[in-house]
Each structure stands twice: as C-alpha cells, then as structure tokens.
Amino acid sequence: MKPISLPNRVRANHRLMQKLFLTRIKHCSTLRPFRLALLICITAVLLSPMAIADESVVAIRITEENARRLLCDSPDRTGGIGDWYLANRHIWAIVDDVENQNMISPAGGSLIDLGLVSNKTDQFVQMLQLLNMNRDIVIPYDTIRTESGDDWAAILVSTSSGLHPQQHGFGVPDEAAAANIQVETTYRLNSDEHFLHVTTTIRNPSSKSISIFNVADIIYWGDDTVKPFAGSPVRMGSARGAPRGFRHPDLDTSSFISLMRGMGGYTYIAGGGVDGLPPISYGLCSPTEYAKNALLWGINDRMVSAIGIFTGDHNRTFDFWKTPFFRIRAGQDFTYDRIVVVGENNDAASATDIIFPLLGMADRESGITGRVSPPAAGCSILIIDKDEFPVTQIRPVREGPEAGRFKAVLPSGEYTAEIFFAERDARPESPDLDPLRIPFAVAGSVTDLGTIEAPPQAALLIEVKEGGQAVPARVIIRGIQGTPDPDLGSDLLHFTVGNRTTPSSFAANWLLLSGQETGPVRVGLRPGRYEVVATHGFEYSVDRQEVMVERPNDEALASLQLERVIETPGMMTGDFHVHSIASMDSAFPQEQRVLSFVAEGVELLIATDHDTLTDYAPVISTMGLSDRIASIVGVEATSMLMVRSTPFTIGHYNAWPLRFNALLPRNGMPLDEGIRPRVLYERLRDIGDGDIVIQVNHGRGSEPDGGASFFHALGTEFGRPLSYKPSQPMNEFPNNLLLEKKSSGIRDIDFDAMELLNGTAYDEYLLLRSDWFSLLNQGFSKAATANSDTHIKAQIGGYPRNYILLQNPDAERATERDIMKQISNQRLFGTTGPLVYFTVNEQALPGDIITPEENEVTLNVKVLAAPWIPLDQIRIYANGKQQAQYPVDSKSGINRFDQDIILRLESDAWVTVETSTANDPLRIPQPPGGLYNIIAPGFVPLAFSNPIFVDIDGNGIFDPPGIPPSSAAAGLPWPAKTSLVAALLALMSIIRHLRRRRRILE
C-alpha cells in the first residue's frame, strides 16, 4: 500500500511554532542589519535552554515559569517541572523531587540528569544511595531544599522519618532501629568546576548502636550505554586495589562467594558516553578516602555500578568477614565524601583527566598526546601500565579541526597504548583484529606519540534499487570462505562481564539505507570475500551478491535489486514496542531507530520508551521520511520496584496515543511503581490523547518470581509468588485477583491487548498463547500483537510486526483515530514473515461476530509469503482446540495456501488461524537455516490471526465456552492439556533462568 500519514497534534504544534517564528523573522527582514542582528541574539538567549541569568552557579526548583529557560532538549533528560536544577557555566544536573519515585526507590531525591552546558547533552540515567549493599534499604528521602553562597550552590535531600525497609534479611536493621536512622545527601556545585561534590551523612540519634556497615551509590548506567571502567593502584598502603578496567567478574548476588569475588577495591570509576552520540563522560572518586589510603569498594556490571565505603576498617576483599561487626555508635555520625565528574569526550580519559589531578596522582602537565591518521579511522586506545593493568581509555576527536587528535592526563610511569581499530588489521596475518601496541613513558610532562598511521582498509560500495530508483533497505554483509563477519559499529571497548563481551548499541553486520541515497554507500572493512544481502521487509524479494576485495585499499561494488512481490492494499504494518535513546536501557539514536524501521518497510512506529514519553514526529519530518513512516506517542510503563504493595512488580505495559509534554518529568509519564495494574490503567488513560490502547508486554518470562511479566505477578506477599493459571476459571484463586474492582469499577484484567510474540521468544509465545486462549474462552477478548521490542541495532526493527486491516480495503491513508479503532477491534495479525488473510463465510474479519444460518461455516484462509520465507503448516483453532492442520509447500511461490475450509460448530466458538513450522507443543521449533536465517537470525517463521467470533445459537452475542471448575474437571480437556504444556515450557524457562542467573546482576 502507499505510505500513510497520520495527523499528530504535537507535530502540528511543532510546525505551527516553526511557522510563527519564521514569519516573525521574515517580517523583521526590513530592519536595519544591526537591529536585526541584535534581535536574533536576544531571541537566541531567551529561547536557549540552560540559560542561568547572571549567576555563575544556581540551585533552583523547576517551575512552569522557568522550565523553558532551564531545560535542554536532550532525549535522555527525564527531569522536569517540580524537580530541582543545579548548574554552573560548565555542567548541569537535575535531582528529582522527593515526591517522585523510580525503579529502585519508592521516593525521589536522586540524581537523574547530569550533562554539559556546551552541547546540552546528557547520557546519565540515575544515581542514588543505599545502605549495607541491600536494595531493601535504599534511602527514602522525603525532604529537599537548596542552599547557596557567593560561588557555590547545593541541593540537599534528607530523611525525616527514618528508613522503611520492605523486607527483612541480611544487613537490614529492625524496624525500630531503621526508624531512628537519619540520612542527608548534599549535591554541591562550585562556580567554575566540572564536577559535583556529593556528601552523605548518616546520623544515629538513638541511644543504641546501629549495624550500618556500608554506604554506597547505585549508579544506573543503563544497558549497552555508558560502560564503567574501574581503576586503582594495585597497592595503596595496606589496601589492595582491583584495577579491572572494562573486564569485570561475573556476579551472583545470592552467593556469598560470588559476591566476594565480584567486589573490588577502586580509587575511581569512569565511563565514556556512547561513541557516535554527542560527547560526554562521567567518573567518580573520593579525594578524602584516597588521602587516607582507603579504597572505594563495589561491583560493576554492564548496567550498574554500586560503589561506596565501609564504616569500619576494610582494606582488602578478605576483610569482608568483618562487616557484620561495623556499627555507627549511639549519638554519632558517619560521613562519606566523593566527587562526580563530567568530561567532554566519549571516553574514560576525559573523566580521568579531571580525576587524576583531584586525587593528586598527576597534574594537567603530565600525560600523552598524539594524532591518528586518517582522522576518520574509528579507534579506541587502552592505556595499560608496566604490569599491564588498565589505567584509562581514550578516543580521538571525531570531527572538526582537531579530528584525529587524542590526549590524556597520566601519572609519571611506563605505559603501553593498545590501539584497537574498527575493521583495520594491525597484523594482516592474524584472523583476529589485534591492537597496535606502542610503549611509552611519562615523566612529569606531556609525551607526544606523534602521528599514528591506521592500517589501511578495503571497501565495499553498496547500492540497492527498485526499478532503477534507490529504495530503503537493510544490507547484511557476511564474511564467507574463511572471512569473518565485519564488526560494524563496535565500540571497541571489549567490555566483559564474566568473560562475556557485551554488545555495543551500534554493533551489527549490516547497514541501514533510507532510499534517499544519491550514489553507492562506502563501507570500510578488511580484505576478504563477502556475501552482501539486501532486504526491505516481508513484501519484497531479497537479493544477494558475492564480492571479493583482495587487498587493502581495494574497492568492490555490490549493486542489488529488490522487487515488490506482495501487494497489501487496505493494510499497514506497525510495531507497537520500540525503544531508543530515551529508554534507560538503550543508547540508539531516534534517527537511527526511525531508519531501522524504514529500511524494513514498517509504516507505523509506536514510541514506547521505558517510563518516558517520546515523539518521533519531528525527527521523521526532519529526516524527510514522512511519506514512508508515521509515529504515535506512547510509553512502556516499566514496573520494577519490589515493595510490599507489589512484591513481584506488576509487569510492563505499553500505552498509546498519549499527550507529550516536554516540560514535565518523563515528558508527562505518571508514576507507576508500587500500584496495582488497575490504578496504572487509570493514570495512563488520564494522559491519553483520546481513546488509548493498553498492551500487556511479554506477559510470561523466564523469571519464576515475576520480574517483568504480568501473568507471574499476581502475588501480594513476599515469598509467595502467584501466577495466572490458564486451566482454572477466572473466579478461582489466584486468577480471581484479576477481577478485584477499584471503586471506579476498573480491574487488573481490563487491559486491551496482549503481546503474544516479543522478538525471538517463541517459547514465551507458546505460554502466552495458552493464557490468551484461556481468556478468550472466558469472554475476555484481548487483541493479540507481535512486536520487536528493539533496543539496539542488532535487534531488527519490525521483527516481528503487525499488519493492521484498515476500515477501507482500498485505503491509501488512515487517521490515527481510525488506526486505533482497528487495533482495539482486533483487526490485525502478527507475523515474522508470512501474511495470513482469514474470513468466515466471506463476511467476517478478525474481531467480528458473525451469526451463520447453520452450524457449518466456511473459513477462507489465504497465506502469502515472499520466496525467502519457509513455511510448513497451517493450523485452525476453535475455542483453543486444534480443528485441522494442512501442509504448506514452501516451493509453491508467493501463494502458499488458499482454501475454503468447512468447519462444523455445535456451539458458539471463536476461530483463529496460525501458520508456522513444526507443531509439536513440547518442542520449540529451531530457527530454519538458509536465507531466512541470514535475514532474521534466531527467528521462526510464524503468523497468527486474531479471532473471529461465531454466534451459533443466534442470540446476537458471543457466548464463551468457559473453563470447567478445577475441582470438577474430568480427564484432560484442552485447558488442562495446555496447562501441562505451559508447565513444561515454564520449567524449561526456569532452568534457563537459573543458568543465566549466574551471569546476570540482579
């Protein structure tokens, strides 16, 4: 179908403001040049976020009056009106108001934004404090205020009613002791510094000593975003440091031995922003502790650092046994001082350049400098000392007159620079991309490494066309005949946890083309033999070509042709679960995210970042892609806080369309922690832009105690997880918990859609299908969807996706309201490739109720698939029971199946169609090999329809068959069989979870 366009209120307002502003400037063009220049300067100052009036440093609450002046438009910013702002001429920070909450704490008062004034960027997620290394005693701040002096300002957060631990366990004080603990944390900023002074004081005003043995900061970096680099001298007095750099040990917080092995002593941690985003870095150190030859102790993971100090004498890992005896005595205080720095490049070195002088390890006149040629050669430089312990990491400047230049402050000593290049061989005879090693020494001054010539590259020139015109495409580059796959987009950090390398946000062996290219796109890589494969979604053919580049500096052209093989009038494709840089666990830019969907032929993108609203419309417009893709503002409400009211969280929920407001915290997203789903539904509908859809995401998961899964999260007591049981009626415990009403009448079961398929999770699809069948059999009709849940480039946009049937079967355009209506009415199917058309008696479409004249109905089932998509079977279900199964010939071209199927029904029934591969319910199909696996690695070809409801008794409504009471059920009817299948699949998921749990920081 032709691309659609959706009216969008936010986009319209954005364009209106542009028009008004440009019109005003146009009318000013008759002014004298000086006055016009003055007007433009004044306008720029007034409209500029981050303006701090005349103060050199300011601490102030964000209000409706000052929000536009203070807040920048960084997509990572989460603070807004009601939060607290701290800034000088170099850096800015936001501390959320204590009435807020987050995924770790039921209260606010944490550092949620930290950025540079110069480029208005922010890649910081969150920092807050906890005691005794236990998330159950995260400090619940309830008071916040500001203080200031002539050249400083501060935000102070404190507790007035003690601590409120949610559970009792190791390190958790009893309620009486916890109620007496007072904590205050100060975020202080001086006028001309690039760092925050952070001080936490714990007071014990009681008459008894309290077992507080550790105070630490949890720094939530996000997933595949800023990656922590941990450094320290190996020996510092009697202390023993653990200079691990980017290589961190595995951690299982349930294992004491694992915890000891994972914990290390550091003098600093640092992390550069994501390469490819506006430059910034962060770091933490404590000059106070360093002066005492004391280390900071903590753990680092790909998502989190937890780092702080012990309240007693703790100098080496073996001292951990002493911690239960550390106490804060009656009437005494304990204070922890540290500094959080903000650097100006996407590397650890721009943070350690500030840290080393603060600690007295080096001054700014000591270090290295140099230049990489050519400047465009992507590289990362790891600095190791003479004992090969990591010290810092450097990235050369990427753009501008200083492009290729690098520098770093270093203490005096002997070092080696390990330079890792992207797709450039330092040793062509090696199959691996080994670093270039350069030894050097620093002796109190700057050592110049001169110009470092990057090893030469070969290159591919790639173009993709349809009928002679450039077309959007994803282009996969595979190494063949001994050539490895190219490592495109790697951050070159080699960040590991437990010897497992974690991916970077941009890493994937493919390119994304917009169709706007005016010539071939150049891709630098190593010499070798490659296969280049182009794809543009499920409605298009695939083209592939082998190319050879024999030597460095050689180039080869790959010219690929695509053809549309399936027409889809009256339909549009959409993905309802999409993440980008605004999510705390993604660093993928919005522009790249849009491009990833355009390349795959997806026409509708629902923005669903975690706990923050996102609007892609301005980005799409700026990219000139409004004729190819539309977007709707939405959110993924992400419940993660385990408290007494929601001990297993409540799962994750997408909602759209919503009202975007860039001045509010999280762009208008309401609080979603510690509440029942029914309360969340009301809050989401309160910010809806008209009628909204609420979708339960990945409702079953691998975590047996709930986590992010709605159907596992029924429990209301710690230690007693409860899951929905599809073989039991809704009015039996624990299923009946979903029916409990709020005073308004809304229930936890009152969501609108279920995400049956999330990414490659076919095992979870089988579990969720059982839940969906169970709900349908009891009259709870939910639209079934399939979504990609993309976070990084390596997760393919639109795999899987939904095909929405528009009201007008010949429609070329649709309004947002029409699309919402079709989704709510279940007019869609989910797919990883096949297209399934399904009617009853040539009248009823998915979501319809039809009253036939007799008990026999005719199902017309038609399945189309591009030649590269394999299929084995078509399956027909009625009331959850398989009624028929038909083979599919994958060699039969585009039209894989087209039959009228007679189905006799004795009572009302809902009917649905599924096409896929193997149908053994106890065996999860393996992804097929061949071309499909190259294009969609890890996926299984699958499509499922939403149901058509057949009213056999003629009363005009659908009478659901129900589920027999569990006490009266005889034999093994369908629900019991599916329950057994679900139990076995759940057991398999639990086993996988237990294996993974050794490797993942909870």
N, C-alpha and C positions, 0 to 999 in steps of 0.2 A: 504494500500500500504506500501511498505518498506520505511523506513526513507530516506529522501533526503539529499544531501549535496550540498551546494552552494559555488562556488568559490568566495572568497572575497578578494579584493585587500589589504585591511587593515590587515586582518587576515594573509594573505600571507607575508606581510611585517613584521608583528609581529613575525611570525615563523622564517623568514629569519634572523632577528636580533638575536633571540634566538640562532639559529644555528651558526651564525658567532661568537657570544660571547662565546658560549660553545666550539666551535672549537679552538678559541684562547686560552682559559683556558686549554684545553686538550693538546695543543702543549706546554704550559708552565709547564706541569707536570714534565718535566725533569729538571726544575730549582732546585736549592738548596731550602730547606724549607724556609729559611729566606727571600730569594729573592721572592719566590712565595707568601709568606705572605705579604711582602711589596707591591708587585704588586696588590694583591687583595685589600689591604687597599686603595692604591692610586686610583684604579678603582672605589671602592665604593664611595670615596669622590667626584671624578669627575662626576660620574653618579647620585649622590644624589641630588634630588631637595631640595630646601630650603637652599642650601649652601650659606653662607653670607661672603665668603672670610674671611678676618681677622677683619672686622668691627664688633663691638658689637651691632650696630644698623645701618640700612641702609634705605634710601629712594631713589628709582631709577625707571626710566621708563623701562618697559619690552620690550626687543628688540629681534630680531632674534638671536643675538649673546649670550644673557644671559638667554633666556627663558627656555632652558632645565635645567639650573642650579637653576633657581628660582622657577619654577612652580612645585607643587606637583601633584600627580595623583588622588587626591580626586574626586569622581564623582560629588560632589556638587560644585566644583570650576567652576566659569564662566569667570574669568579674563584670559587675555592672552596678546599676543604681542600688544603693543600700550597702554596698561593700565599701572597703576602705583603701585609699590610694596613697602611695608613698613614692616620691620621685625627686631626683635632682636633675642636673643637666645631662647626665650620662645614662642612668638606668631608671626604670620604673617598676613598681611592684604593686600587687593587689592582695590584700588579706580579706578573705570572705567574712561577712558578718557572722556573729555567733549564732544568729537565728537560722543560718543556713545549715546544710549537712552535706556529707559526701560519702563515697563508697567505703570509707574506712572509719569515719566517726559520725555519731549522731548529731554532732554540733559543728559549728564553723570555727572561725579563728585560725585557719590555716593559710599558709602562703599558697595561692592558687595561680598567680601570674607573676612572671619576672622577665623583663625584657630590656632591650636597648632603645633609647630615645632616638638614636641616629637613623635606624631603619625600621622602627616601630614593630620589630619582630618579637616573638615570644614562643619558645618551644618548651616551656616549663609546664608541668602538669600539677604537681602538688607536693607540699612538704608540711608535715605535722608531727607532733611529738607523742611518744608513748613511753610507758614505764615498764621495767622488768622484761623487756623483749616479748611482751604479750599484747596482742591486738585487743584483748578484752579490757585493757586499761589504757587505751588511747585517751588522752586528756580532754575532757568535755568542757571546753572554755564556755563561759556564759557571760563574760563582761569584756567589753572592748572600749578603748579610748585612745586619744592621741596626746602626745607631748611634743614640745619643740623648744629650741634655743636659737641663738644667733646664727649658727651654722650647722644645725642638725635638726632632725625631726624623727619621730618614732610612733609606731603603732604598738600598743600593749594589749595583750589578751590574758585573761586570768580566770580562775575558778573561784566562785564564791560559796559553793555548796559541796565541795569535795569531789571525789571521784564516784562513778557509778558503774562498777564492773558488771557486765552482763552475765558472766559465768564465773564459777569458781574453779581454780586449777592452780598449776604451778606459777608462783610469783604473783598471785592475785591476793591482795590484802582482804581481810574480812570486812564486812560492810561498815562496822563501827570504825575501824582504822581508816578505811578509804574515805569515809565522810569527813575526817579531820585533815586530810591532805590538801594543802593549798599550793597551786602552781601558777606562776606568771611567766609569760614569754614576751620578750621585747624584740621588735624588729626596728633597728635604728639605722638611719642613713645620714651620713655626713655630706657636706655640700659638694665636695669635689672628688668623691671616691666611686669606684666601680664595684662596690661590694656592700652587703648588708652586715651589720653587727647583730648577731642573734644571741640572746641571753635567756636561759631558762632557770628559774629559781624555784626549788621545791621547799616548802616550809612545813614543819611538823609542830604545830602549836599545842599538841596534846601533851599529856604527862607520861606517855609511853613511847618507847622507840618503835619505829615502823620499818618493816622489811621492804625497803626500796633499794635495790642493788644496781639498777641501771636506768639511765635516761638516754633516749635516742631520738633521732629524727628518722621518720619514714619519708624517703624521697621517692615518690612515684614518678618514674621517668616515662612510663608508657611502654607499649610493646613495639619493638623494632623501631624505636625512635632514638632518643639520646641514650648512649651506651656507656655505663660507668667504667672509668679507668682508675684502678686503685694503686697508689704508690706509697712507698715508705723506705727509709733506710732499713737494711736487714737487722742491724743492731743499733740501738739508741739507748745508751746506758745499759740498764738491766732488761730493757724491753726488747722483744723480738718481733720485728715487723714482718709483713707478708706482702712484698711488692709484686702483685699479681698482674698488673696492667689490665688487659682485656680478657685474661684467662681465669675464670672463676670456677671453683669446685662445685660439684653437684650438692644439692641440699634437700634433705627431708626433715621438715620441722618436727615430725613425730618421733624422730630418732635422736637421742642424746649424742651418740657418737657422730652421726651425720652433722648435727648442729655444731659440735666442736670442730669438726673437720672443715665445715663451711665458713666458720667465723675466722676473721683475720684482723690483725692489728695494722692500722694505716696512719700515715700522717696527713694524707689528703686523698680525696677522690675528685675526679674531674671528668667531664664528658663534653664532647663537641656536638653541636647541633647536626641535624641530618644533612649530609652532603647533597647539594642541589637545592636546598632551601636558603632563604636569607640568613647570613652568617650570625652565629651566636654560640656561646659555650657557657657552661656552669661548672662550679667547683666548690668544695667545702673543705675547710681546715680549721684548726684551733691553735692560734699562736700561744694562747695561755697554756694549753696542755703540752705543746711542743717544748715550751720553755722549761717544763718540769720533766722532760724526757719521758713523757707519757704519750701513749698511742690512743687513737680513736679505734674502737672495736665495732665490727659489724659484719654484715653479709651483703653481697652484691649479686644481682640476678639480671636477666635481660629486661626486667620490668621495674625492679625495686632495688633501692639501697636502704638498708636500715643500719645507721651508724651513730655511735654515741660513746659515752664513757660509763665506767662503773663507779659506784660510790665508795669503793674501797680499793685496796692495792691490787691491781690486776695488770701484769706486765707481759704475760705470755699466755698462750692458749691453755696450757696446763693449769693455770690459775683459775680456770672456770669453776673448779670444785669449791672455791672459797665463796662464791657469790651468794649462796643462801644465808651466809653469816653477815653480809653487808647490811647495815641499817642506818637510818637517819635518826639520831637520838632525839629525845624529848626536848622541845624548845629550840631545836637547831634548824639551820637552813643548809641547802646544798645547791651550788650554782654551777652551771655548765655554759661556758662562753665559746662561740665559734663564729666563723665568718663564711658567708655565702657570696661567691664572686661571680661576676658576669663578664665574659670575654667577648671579643669582637670577630671571631672566626669560627668556622665549624670544625674545630679540633680541640684536643685536650690542652695543647700548648698555650692557646690564648687564655685559658684559665690558669694553668701553672705559671704563666708569665706574671700573674698577679700574686699567686700563692707563694712561690719561692721567695720573693722579697719580703712578703709579710712574715714568713717563718724565719727569715734571716739566713736561709740556705744559699742565697745568691742575690746579687743586686742586678739592676737592669743593664749594667755594662758588661755582664758576663753571659756568654751564650754562643749561638751559632747563627749564621745567615747563609744564604745561597740562592740559586735560581735553577729551576727545572726548565729544560728546553726540549721540545716546543712547549710553550705555556699551556696549551690545551691538553697536554698529556695528563690524564687523571692519575693521581698517585696519593699515597699516604706514607708518611715517614715515621717509623717507630724508632725511638731513641732508647738504646739499652746501655747499661753501664758495663764496666770491665768484667763484672761477674755475670753478665747477660741478664740482669734484672731490668724490667722496663721502668723508664723514668717519665717519659711523656710521649705524645704523638702529635705530629704536625701535618697540616695540609697547606700546600702552596696556595697563594691567592689565585682565584679562578678568572677574574675579569679585571679590566681597566689597565692603566699604565703600569701597575705593579704585578700584572699577571705573571705567574710562574715563580714569583719571589716567595721565599719562606724564611722564617726566623723563629727563634725560641730562646728564652732565658734558661740558663743551666748553671748549676754549681760547678766549680772547678773539678776536673776529673777527666778520666779517659772513657770514651764512648764509642759506640758504633751506630751509624744510621742505617737502618734496614728500610729500603725504599721499595714499596710494592706498587707496581704499575698495573693499570687495567688493560688486559689483553695485549701486553707487550712482554716479550721474552728477554729477560736478562741473560738466560742461558738457553739458547735455542735447542740444545741437545737434550734438555730435560723435558719430560712430559708435563711437569708442574710449572706454575708461574712463580719461580723463585725470586726472592727480593735481591736487589742490588745492594751490596754491603760496602759501606765506606767508613773506615775507622778514623777517629779524630780525637783531639784533646782540647779542653777548655782550661785556660789558666788565668782567670780573673779578667779576661777581655773577650771580645767577640771574635770567634773563629769563622772565617769565610770559607765555605766549601766550594766556592766558585760556581761555575755552570755545570750542571749535571745533565748529560745528554740522555734522554729517554731512548730505550731500544726502539727501533723502527717497527712499524705495523704494516700489515697488508690491509686491504679494504674491500668491502662489497658495496656496490652501487645497486640500490634496490628501488624498483618501481612496480606499482600494482595498478592495473587499469581494468575498466569495464567498458567495452565498446569504444576504446580509444581515449577515454577520459579517466583521470585519476579517481580512485574510489577508496573510501575508508577501508582499512584492513589491519588485522594483526598478522605480523610476518614473523614466523618462527624460524630460527637459524639453528640447525642441528649439525654437530660435528659427526662425520661418518668416516669409515675406513681408518679408524685409529685417531682421528682428530677429535679432541674433546669439545663438548658444547661450549660456546663462548660464554664468558662470565660477564654479561652486560649489566651495568647498573650496580655492581658490587660496591660496597662502601670501603672495601679493602682493609677493614679493621681486624678481621679474623677473630671476632668476638665469640668466645666459647663459654658454655656452662656445662661442666661435667664432660669436657672434651667433645661436645656437640656444638658445631658452628651454628649460630643463629643468623637468619637471613636479614638482608637489608631491605628497606621498603621499596627500592627501585630495582632490585635484582630479578631478572628473568631473561631467558634466552630468546626474547622477541622484541620487536618494535611495534609501536602503535602509530598508524598513519591516519590522518584526518580526511584525506581526499582533497585537501587544498594544496597539495604539493605541486610545484611547477616543474619539477625535474626529479631525477633519481636522488634518493637519500643515501648518504655515505655512512657506512658503519665500519669503524676500525676494529680489526681483530688479528689474531695470529695467522700466519700462513697455514694452509691445510685444505682439506676437502670438506665441503659443506653441502647440506641439502637445505634449500630455502622453501618454506611452505607458507602460502598466503590463504587466509580465511576471512570471511565477512559475515559470519553468523549462519544460522540454520537454513536460511532460504537461498543460500548461494553455493556454488560449486567451490572446490578447492583446487589450487594449482601448486605444483611443486617443481623444483628445478635443482639439479646438481651443478655446483660451480667449484672451480679449483683456483686457489691463489697460491702459487708455488713459493714465492719468495717475499721477504719484507719489501714494502713499497709497491708491490703489485696490486692491481685493481681488477675486479671482475664484475660484470653486470649481470644482475638477475632481474629479468623482465617477466612479470607474472600477469596472467589474465584471469579474471573472475567473471562468472556469468550467473545471473539470477535464474534459478531453476524452479522456484516455487513462488507463485503469486499469492498474496494474502489480502484480498480486498475485504474491507469491513473488519479488519483485525489490527491490533497493535501489540507490540512487545513491551514489557515492563519488568523492571527488577525492583522489588519492594524492600530490599535490605542492603544498604550501600553505606560504606564508610570512607572517610577521607581524613584530612589533616585535623579537622575539628574534633575527631574522636581521640580520647586519651590513649588509645592503643593503635593509632595509625599516624603515619607521617606523610602519606601520599597526598600530593597537592590536589586541589579541586580541579585544576585544569587537566591534570593527567587522569584524574578519575573520570571526568567527562569524556576525554579522548578514549579511554579504555572501553567505554560503552558504545561510543560512536563507531569505533573500529569493529565491534561485534554486531552492529546492526540493531542495537536496543534503542527503542524510540521514547521510552519514558523511564526516568530515574527518580525514585523516591529517596530523598535525603534522610538518612536515619543514623546520624552520628550519635554516639553514646551521650545521653543526658545533656545535649545541647542542640538547639535548632539550627539548621543550615539551609541556606537558599542558594541554589546553583544558578538561578536565572541570570543574574548579572554576569557571571563567569561565562555561561553559554553564549550570551549576547556578545560579549567582548571577543570571544573566540570565533564569532561568525558562524556558529553551528545551530542556530535556532531553527533552521529548516530541516535539521536531522534529528534533533532530540529535544525533549521538553523535560521539565522537572517540577516536583511538588515538594513544598517544605514539610518536613516530618522530623521524627526523632526516634531513637531507641531508648526507652526508659529502662535503665540498667540497674536493677536492684542487686546490691552486693553486700549490704550491711546485715550481719547476723546479730540481731538483738532479740530481746525477749518477746517482742510482739511479732517478729518474723524470724524465727531462729534458723530457717533454711533459705532465707530471702524469699522473693515471690516470682523469680524468673525475669525474663526480658520481654519487652513489648514494644512493637513499632506502632506509631500513630501518625496519621496524615489525613487531610492537609491541616496545618497549624499556622497560627499567626506569628510571624517572625518579628522580633523587636530587638535590634542590635544593642540597645542601651540597657537592657535588663540582664541580670545574671543568666548565663547559659542561653542568651538570646530569647529568653521568655519561657524556658522549660521549668515547670513547677518541681517542687521537692518530691522525691519518690522513694525514700528509704523508710523502713520501719512501719509501713502501712499495708493493709490488705489490698489485693488487686482491685476490689470494687471501689475503694477510695481513689486509687490511681486513675481508674477509668473516668471518674467524675472530674478529677483535676485536668486530665487530658482533654476531655470534651469542653471544659471551660475555656480552653485556649484554642479550640478548633476554629478553623476558617470555614464555617458551615458544618454540615454533617461530616463526621470523620469515620475512618476505619481503624479499629484497634486489632492488631495482629499479635498472637502469641508466637514468639520466636523459639526455634529449637526446643520444643516443649519436653523432649526427653533427651538426656545426655548421658555421658559416661560416668558422671559423679553420682554415686548411690545416695548421697545425702542431700541432693538438690542442686546447689550451685545456681546455674543459670537456667534451670528447667522448671517450667510451670507445673507439669504433672508430677514432679517429685517433691514439690514444695508445699504440700498440704499440712505438714506438721506444725504444731503450735507450741511444742515443748522441746527444749534442748534434749538431745539424746534419744528422741523418738521421731525419726523421720517417717513421714507418711506419704504414700504415692497413690495416685488415682488408679483404680482397678477396673480395667475395661470389661471384665467379666461380671461385674456386680452392677445392680441397678443404682441409679443416681441417688435414691433415697436411703441407701445403706451406707454406714460408716466405712471408710472415711470419705467416700465420694460426696456424701451429703454436706460436707463442709463447703462445697462449692455453691450450695443452694442457700446458704445463710444470707439473709437480707439486711442491708443497711436501712436506716429509717426512710430513705428515699425510695427503697424498693430494689436498688441495684444489687447484683450478686457477683461473686467472683467468676461465675460461668458466663457472664454477659459480655464477652468479647465478640468480635465479628469474624475473625479469620484465624486460621492455623497454618503456620509454616510447616508443611509436611516434609519438604526436602530443603535442606540447608547445605549448599556446596556439594561436597562429595559424600556426605554422611548417609549412605544408602541403608546402613544398619539402623540408624535412628529413624529413617523413613518408615521402615517396617514396623517399628514400635509405635510411631505416631499414627500410622495408618490404622492400627488396631484401636487406638484411642479415638480417632476420627470416626471409624465405623461404629464404635460404641456410642458416641454422642449422637450420630445420625439415627441410630436405632432407637434412641430415646427422645427424639424430637428436637435435639439441639443442633440446628443446622449452621455450620460454620464454613465459610469459603476456604477452600484448600489452595495453598500457594506454594511456589518453589522459587527460591532466591539464592543469590550468590554469597551474601554476607562478606563481600570483598573488603579487605583491609590494606593489602599490599599489592604490588604489581603482579606478583606471581599467582595471585588468586584471580581467575579470569572473570572479567565483568560479564554478567548475563549468563553464567553457567552455574545453576540452571536459571530459567526465566519463566515469565508468564505470558501467555497470549490472551489478550482481552478481546472478547467479541463485542464490537460496537453496536449501538442500537440500530443504526442504519447499515445494512450489509454491504452497501456500496460507498460508505462514508470515506472521505479522504481526510477529514479533520474531526476533532472532537473537543468539547469543552471539558474543563476539569470536573464540573458537576456531572456531566454525562459519564465520564470515566469512573468517578466514584460510585455512581449508581450501578454501573455494570459489575464492578468488583463486589459491592455489597450484595448484589443479586446472584453471585456465583457464576457469572458469565465469563469464565476463564478456564484455562488448563495450564498445568505446569509441565515443564519439559527440559531435558538435557539434549534435545536434538529433534526427535520425531514430532510431527504435528498431527493431532488427533481431532477429527470432526465427528460429532456424535449427536444424533437426534432420535426422538421416539415418534413413530407414526408421521415422520416428515414434518412435524409441527413443533414439538417441544425441544427446547435447547437446555443446556445445563442451567440449573436454578429454577426451571419452570415446574409447575404442577400440571399434569395432563390427566383428564378423565376419559379413558377409552370406552368404546361401546361394548367391548367384550374383554375377556381375560387375556387374550393374546395381543401382544403389542409387537410392533416391528421396529427393531433398532437398526438404523443405518449407521454403520461405523466405517469411517474412511481414515486411513493413516497415510500420510505423506512423509517422505524423508529424503534428504539430499543423498546422493550416491555414496558419500563417505561415512554415512551413519548406519551401523549394523543393527538389525532387529531380529528377534526370534519368534516372539509370541504376541498375540492379542488375548486379553482376558476380560471377561464380562462378570461383574459382581452385581448381586441384588441383595439388599439388606445385609451386606457384608459377606455373603456366601458366594463362592465362585460358581457361576452357572455354566460357563463354557470357556473353552480355550481353543485358539486357532493358530496354526503355524504361519510364519511370515517368511517369505523368500527375500533375503537381502539382495538378491541379484535381479529383482524384478523392476528396477528403475526407481522412479520417483513415487509412483503409486504402489505402495506396498500392500495395501489391503482396502477393499471396497466391497462390502457385502451387506445385504439385508438379513438380519438375524431375527428369527421368530422366538419370542420369549413368552412362555405362559406363566402367569402370576395368579395365585389363589387369593391374595390379599394385597393391600397397599404395600408398595415397595419403592425404595429408591434404587436407582440403577446407575452404575458408573463403569468406565472403561479404563483399562491400563494396558500399555504396551511396553515391553522391555525385553530382557533376555531371560535367563533361567527363572523358573517359578518355584523352586524348592524352598519352602518357607523356613527351613532350618539351615539353609546355606546361602550366605550372602554372595551374590554374583561377583566374580572378579572382573575388573575392567577389561574390555576386549583389547586385543593387540591391534596392529595395523595402523592405518591412517587416523582413525578416530582417537586412538590413544596418543598419537603425536599432537593432535589438535587439542584434546581435552584429557590430559593425563589424570588418572585417578577416578574418572567419571564412568558411570554405567549408563548406556542409552536407556532412557525412561521417559514416558509421558503418562500423565493421569488426568482424567477429566473430573470436573465437579459433577454432582449427581443431578439426574432428572427424577422428579417425584411422580409416581404413577398412582392415581386415585382409583383403585379397582372397585371399591364399594359405592362410588358415585356420590358421596356426600359433599363433594366440592373441596375437601381439605385432605391433607396427607395425615393418615393415622399411623404413627410409628409403631413398629412391631414390639418394641420394648425388649427388656432383658429379664429372664426369669429370676426371681429371688434366689440368692445363692444357696439358701437352705433347702429350696425345693427343686433345684436343678438336678435333672437325672441324666445319666450318660455323659456325653461330651458334645453338647451343642456348640455351634460356631463360637460364641463368646468364650467358652472355656478353652476351646482349641487355640484361639488366638491368644488367650491369656497365657497358655503354656508356651506358645511361640514367643510371646513377649518376655516371659520369664527367662527363657533360654537366651534370647538375644540380650536381655538386660544383664544376665550373668556374664556373657561374653564381654559386654561393655565394661562391667565392673572389673573383670580380670585385666582388661587393657588399661583401665584407670589405675589399678594398683601397680601395674608395671610402670606407667608413666609417672606415678606419684613420686617415685624415687628421683625423678629427673626435673620435676617442676616445683618451683617455690610456691607454696600455697598463698 
